[in-house]
């Protein structure tokens, strides 16, 4: 595999890594607001729990809808302009969400969340392969771990920021609404929903400014085919498209189940805590517990990969740990069980940093398209939590949680052990044959 930039000193890329780290901080903050927003939407819009879960569902399903178009957009704009476009679209979505939430128009608010997710789909389709191929791809998990630290620091802070600015006294608001007449109830909920306006308008303005900043930043343009080409791909000409790379398809499914598991442990942990009768004013901060565990996991991965363990081996260890912690959550009750769910953040931390580079390795000129396919897998964050919120109405919520999570981690284990190598021998044989003919 050619990695033309692998011989360059790491200092050459420090400025670019710092800028991309700032982007990961931004979309980490925006992404991890979804967990607290579930409880906020249920109260502010007076909707059922399943309808409140449309917040994360709309966000993550936008990745499925926008990832492939994002790939086409990036082909025309390049990665740098694509990042700026994604930030601007996020700014539009934040403004739409803030305005419609203030008016308590739930379809409009969900549409705003979808637009934010669409902007993030473009941003992530650009920024993940960008950081993966900014240096040797064998060390991509380490670089993505640095990005993950930025992402999860923001995610850890997000519930506290929105909890302080918007969701303070939420238990009291719920009590007032429960015993109020229709007019009083509307007045109380209107005032509660209006708290979201100023924070989201401020966020929209900052995102728009960042979009302009990225356009004038010193980020270099990188051509994926020059730094991520495998010898078999070069020799064979890559004529079979993505179909000759089964590992990227298996990787997309791996991203699907991983993001589903991550959202279950992060965004759905408050709902999980409600199952034990824990109060709203306590459960609104549970997402931060998961993200704190993820932050520790990133720090460990940053030190360990690739110095002491390969990214694929670390991924397999993380999958086994995910199974063990899920079983622990099922066998315990109350805050202990919630603690096991939060600890899944540690197991999940290094999964994305390992899966993404393993899945795009050797794609060459198909890197952007393969990355878009992987970004589509983020829609697992919409599907798996929705299954949880519906099935737990009929069955024990702890059993449903375990039955959804354990198969996810077992598939991740398969991808770590065998799936990421799928088709490798065939491509090598094709490349050797092409080289002989040449």
C-alpha positions in Angstrom: 0.0 0.0 0.0 1.3 3.4 -0.9 1.3 6.0 1.7 3.2 8.8 0.1 2.9 11.1 3.1 4.0 8.5 5.6 7.6 9.5 5.5 6.9 13.1 6.4 7.5 14.2 10.0 4.4 14.4 12.2 5.0 18.1 12.9 4.1 18.8 9.3 0.5 17.9 10.0 0.1 19.3 13.5 -1.7 22.5 12.3 -4.1 20.5 10.1 -4.7 18.0 13.0 -5.5 20.9 15.3 -8.0 22.4 12.9 -9.7 19.1 12.3 -9.7 18.5 16.0 -11.7 21.7 16.4 -14.2 20.4 13.9 -14.5 17.1 15.8 -15.2 19.2 18.9 -18.0 21.1 17.2 -19.8 18.1 15.8 -19.3 16.2 19.0 -21.0 18.9 20.9 -23.9 19.0 18.4 -24.2 15.2 18.2 -24.3 14.6 21.9 -27.0 17.1 22.5 -29.5 14.6 21.1 -29.5 12.5 24.3 -30.8 15.3 26.6 -33.0 16.6 23.8 -35.1 13.4 24.0 -36.3 14.2 27.5 -36.6 17.9 26.5 -38.8 17.2 23.5 -41.0 14.8 25.4 -41.8 17.5 27.9 -41.7 20.7 25.7 -43.8 19.2 22.9 -45.9 17.0 25.2 -45.3 13.9 23.0 -44.9 10.2 23.7 -41.5 8.7 24.4 -41.5 7.0 21.0 -42.2 10.3 19.3 -39.5 12.0 21.3 -37.0 9.5 19.9 -37.6 11.1 16.5 -35.0 13.6 17.6 -32.0 11.1 17.3 -33.8 9.2 14.6 -34.1 12.2 12.3 -30.5 13.1 13.0 -29.0 9.7 12.2 -31.3 8.9 9.3 -30.1 12.0 7.6 -26.7 10.3 7.2 -28.3 7.5 5.2 -30.0 10.0 2.9 -27.1 12.5 2.5 -23.9 10.4 2.6 -23.8 9.4 -1.1 -24.8 12.8 -2.3 -22.1 14.2 0.0 -19.6 12.0 -1.9 -20.6 13.6 -5.2 -20.5 17.1 -3.7 -17.0 16.5 -2.3 -15.8 15.3 -5.7 -16.6 18.8 -7.1 -15.8 21.0 -4.1 -12.8 19.1 -2.6 -12.6 18.1 1.1 -11.8 21.6 2.4 -14.8 23.4 0.8 -17.0 20.5 1.6 -16.2 20.9 5.3 -17.2 24.6 5.1 -20.4 23.7 3.3 -21.3 21.1 6.0 -20.7 23.7 8.8 -23.0 26.2 7.0 -25.7 23.7 6.5 -25.5 22.8 10.2 -25.9 26.5 11.0 -29.1 26.6 9.0 -30.4 23.5 10.8 -29.6 25.0 14.2 -31.5 28.2 13.4 -34.5 26.1 12.1 -34.6 23.9 15.2 -34.3 26.9 17.6 -37.1 28.8 15.9 -39.6 25.9 15.5 -38.9 24.7 19.0 -39.7 28.1 20.4 -43.0 28.0 18.6 -43.5 24.4 19.7 -44.0 23.1 16.2 -42.6 19.6 16.5 -42.4 18.6 12.8 -40.4 21.8 12.1 -38.1 21.1 15.0 -37.5 17.6 13.8 -36.8 19.0 10.3 -34.2 21.3 11.9 -32.5 18.3 13.5 -32.5 16.5 10.1 -30.8 19.5 8.4 -28.2 19.6 11.2 -27.6 15.9 10.5 -27.4 16.6 6.8 -24.6 19.1 7.4 -22.8 16.7 9.6 -23.1 14.0 6.9 -21.2 16.2 4.5 -18.7 17.2 7.2 -18.1 13.7 8.3 -17.8 12.3 4.8 -15.0 14.8 4.3 -13.3 14.9 7.6 -13.0 11.2 8.5 -11.1 10.0 5.4 -9.2 13.3 5.6 -7.7 12.5 9.0 -7.4 8.8 8.1 -5.1 9.5 5.2 -3.3 12.6 6.6 -0.6 10.2 7.7 0.2 6.5 7.5 -3.1 4.6 7.5 -1.6 2.0 9.9 -1.6 4.8 12.5 -5.0 6.2 11.6 -6.7 4.9 14.7 -4.2 6.9 16.8 -5.0 10.1 14.9 -8.8 9.4 15.1 -8.3 8.8 18.8 -7.1 12.4 19.2 -10.1 13.5 17.2 -12.3 11.3 19.5 -10.9 13.0 22.6 -11.9 16.4 21.1 -15.3 14.9 20.1 -16.0 13.4 23.5 -14.8 16.4 25.5 -17.4 18.4 23.7 -20.0 15.6 24.1 -19.2 15.4 27.9 -19.8 19.1 28.2 -23.0 19.2 26.0 -25.5 17.7 28.5 -24.2 20.0 31.3 -24.4 23.1 29.0 -28.0 22.4 27.8 -28.9 21.1 31.3 -27.8 24.5 32.8 -29.1 26.8 30.1 -32.3 25.0 29.1 -33.3 22.0 31.2 -32.8 23.4 34.8 -35.8 22.7 37.0 -37.2 20.2 34.6 -38.7 18.1 37.3 -40.5 21.1 38.7 -41.8 22.0 35.2 -43.1 18.4 34.8 -44.9 18.7 38.2 -46.5 22.0 37.2 -47.8 20.6 33.9 -49.2 17.4 35.5 -51.6 19.3 37.7 -52.4 22.3 35.5 -55.4 23.2 33.3 -55.0 23.4 29.5 -54.2 27.2 29.4 -51.7 27.1 32.3 -50.1 24.0 30.8 -49.6 25.7 27.5 -48.1 28.8 29.1 -45.7 26.7 31.2 -44.6 24.6 28.2 -44.3 27.7 26.0 -41.9 29.3 28.5 -39.9 26.1 28.9 -39.6 25.5 25.1 -38.5 29.2 24.6 -35.4 28.6 26.6 -33.9 26.8 23.6 -34.0 29.8 21.3 -31.0 31.9 22.3 -28.5 29.0 22.7 -29.4 27.6 19.3 -29.3 30.9 17.5 -25.9 31.5 19.1 -24.8 28.1 17.9 -26.1 28.9 14.3 -24.0 32.1 14.2 -20.9 30.4 15.5 -21.2 27.5 12.9 -21.6 30.0 10.1 -18.5 31.9 11.2 -16.5 28.6 11.4 -17.6 27.8 7.9 -16.0 31.0 6.7 -12.9 30.3 8.9 -12.4 26.9 7.3 -12.5 28.4 3.8 -9.5 30.7 4.7 -7.7 28.1 6.9 -4.3 26.6 5.9 -5.8 23.1 5.6 -4.2 21.4 2.6 -6.2 19.6 -0.1 -5.4 15.9 -0.1 -6.1 13.5 -3.1 -7.1 10.2 -1.7 -5.9 8.2 -4.7 -2.4 9.4 -4.1 -2.2 8.3 -0.4 -4.5 5.4 0.0 -3.8 3.2 -3.1 -3.1 -0.5 -2.7 -0.8 -2.3 -5.1 -3.6 -4.6 -6.3 -5.8 -1.7 -6.9 -3.2 0.1 -8.9 -2.3 -2.9 -11.0 -5.9 -3.9 -11.6 -7.1 -0.4 -12.4 -9.9 -0.6 -9.9 -12.4 -1.4 -12.7 -14.7 -3.4 -10.4 -15.7 -0.4 -8.3 -16.6 -0.9 -4.7 -17.9 -4.4 -5.4 -14.3 -5.7 -5.6 -13.8 -4.5 -2.0 -16.2 -6.6 0.2 -14.4 -5.3 3.3 -15.9 -1.8 2.8 -19.4 -3.3 2.7 -18.8 -5.3 5.8 -17.3 -2.2 7.4 -20.5 -0.2 6.6 -22.6 -2.8 8.4 -20.1 -2.7 11.2 -20.5 1.1 11.5 -24.3 0.6 11.5 -24.3 -1.7 14.5 -21.5 0.2 16.3 -23.3 3.6 16.0 -26.5 1.9 17.1 -24.7 0.5 20.2 -23.0 3.8 20.9 -26.4 5.7 20.8 -27.9 3.1 23.0 -25.2 3.6 25.6 -25.1 7.4 25.2 -28.4 8.9 24.1 -30.7 6.2 25.4 -29.1 5.8 28.8 -31.5 8.4 30.3 -34.5 6.3 29.0 -32.8 3.2 30.4 -32.5 4.9 33.8 -36.2 5.9 33.7 -36.9 2.2 33.6 -35.7 2.0 37.2 -37.8 5.0 38.2 -34.9 7.4 38.5 -35.9 11.1 38.4 -35.6 13.3 35.3 -33.3 15.8 37.1 -30.8 13.0 37.6 -31.1 11.1 34.3 -30.6 14.2 32.1 -26.9 14.0 33.0 -26.4 10.3 32.4 -25.1 10.8 28.8 -22.1 12.7 30.3 -21.2 9.5 32.3 -21.0 7.5 29.1 -19.0 10.2 27.4 -16.6 10.4 30.4 -16.0 6.7 30.0 -15.4 7.1 26.3 -12.9 9.9 26.9 -10.9 7.5 29.2 -11.1 4.8 26.4 -9.7 7.3 23.9 -6.8 8.1 26.1 -6.0 4.5 26.6 -6.3 3.8 22.8 -4.1 6.8 22.1 -1.3 5.4 24.2 -1.7 1.7 23.1 -2.3 1.9 19.3 -0.2 1.1 17.4 2.7 1.0 20.0 1.5 -2.0 22.0 -1.4 -3.4 20.0 -2.8 -3.2 16.5 -6.0 -1.3 15.7 -7.8 -4.5 14.7 -6.7 -6.4 17.8 -7.8 -3.5 20.0 -11.2 -3.6 18.2 -11.7 -7.3 19.0 -10.9 -6.7 22.7 -13.3 -3.8 22.8 -16.1 -6.0 21.3 -15.6 -8.7 23.9 -15.6 -6.0 26.6 -18.9 -4.7 25.2 -20.5 -8.1 25.5 -19.3 -8.5 29.1 -20.5 -5.1 30.2 -23.9 -5.6 28.6 -24.3 -8.9 30.5 -23.3 -7.0 33.7 -26.1 -4.4 33.0 -28.6 -7.1 32.5 -27.7 -8.9 35.8 -27.8 -5.8 38.0 -30.4 -3.2 39.0 -30.7 0.6 39.5 -27.6 2.8 39.4 -25.3 -0.2 39.3 -26.9 -1.3 36.0 -26.8 2.3 34.7 -23.1 2.3 35.6 -22.5 -0.8 33.4 -24.3 0.9 30.5 -22.1 4.1 31.0 -19.0 1.9 31.1 -19.9 0.7 27.6 -18.5 4.1 26.6 -15.1 2.8 27.4 -15.6 -0.3 25.2 -17.1 1.8 22.4 -14.4 4.5 22.4 -11.9 3.0 20.0 -14.4 1.3 17.7 -14.9 4.1 15.2 -11.2 4.9 15.1 -10.4 1.3 14.3 -13.4 0.4 12.0 -13.1 3.4 9.7 -9.5 3.1 8.5 -9.8 -0.7 8.3 -12.8 -0.4 6.1 -11.4 2.2 3.7 -7.9 0.7 3.5 -6.7 0.4 -0.1 -9.7 2.0 -1.8 -7.6 4.6 -3.7 -9.7 6.7 -6.1 -12.8 5.1 -4.5 -12.0 6.4 -1.0 -14.6 9.2 -1.0 -17.3 6.8 -2.3 -16.3 4.1 0.2 -16.3 6.7 3.0 -19.8 7.8 2.0 -21.0 4.2 2.2 -19.5 4.0 5.8 -21.2 7.3 6.7 -24.5 5.8 5.6 -24.0 3.2 8.3 -24.4 5.9 10.9 -28.1 5.4 10.3 -27.8 2.6 12.8 -28.2 5.3 15.4 -31.7 5.8 14.2 -32.8 2.2 13.8 -31.5 0.3 16.9 -32.7 2.8 19.5 -36.1 2.9 17.8 -36.3 -0.8 18.2 -35.4 -0.5 21.8 -38.0 2.2 22.6 -40.8 0.1 20.9 -39.8 -3.3 22.1 -39.4 -2.2 25.7 -43.1 -1.3 25.8 -43.9 -5.1 25.4 -40.9 -6.8 27.1 -38.5 -6.2 30.0 -36.4 -3.2 29.0 -33.2 -4.8 30.4 -33.7 -7.9 28.3 -34.5 -5.9 25.2 -31.3 -3.8 25.8 -29.2 -7.0 26.1 -30.8 -8.7 23.1 -30.1 -5.7 20.9 -26.6 -4.9 22.1 -24.9 -8.4 22.3 -25.4 -9.2 18.6 -24.0 -5.8 17.7 -20.8 -6.4 19.6 -20.5 -10.0 18.2 -20.6 -8.7 14.7 -18.0 -6.0 15.5 -15.8 -8.9 16.8 -16.3 -10.7 13.5 -15.2 -7.7 11.5 -12.1 -7.2 13.7 -11.0 -10.8 13.4 -11.9 -11.6 9.8 -14.3 -9.2 8.0 -11.8 -6.4 7.4 -9.6 -8.9 5.4 -12.4 -10.0 3.1 -11.4 -10.1 -0.6 -7.8 -9.4 0.2 -6.4 -12.6 -1.4 -8.6 -12.2 -4.5 -7.4 -8.6 -5.1 -3.8 -9.6 -4.5 -4.2 -12.4 -7.1 -5.8 -10.0 -9.6 -3.0 -7.5 -9.0 -0.3 -10.1 -9.5 -1.9 -11.3 -12.8 -2.2 -7.7 -14.1 1.5 -7.1 -13.2 2.5 -10.2 -15.1 0.5 -9.1 -18.2 2.2 -5.7 -18.0 
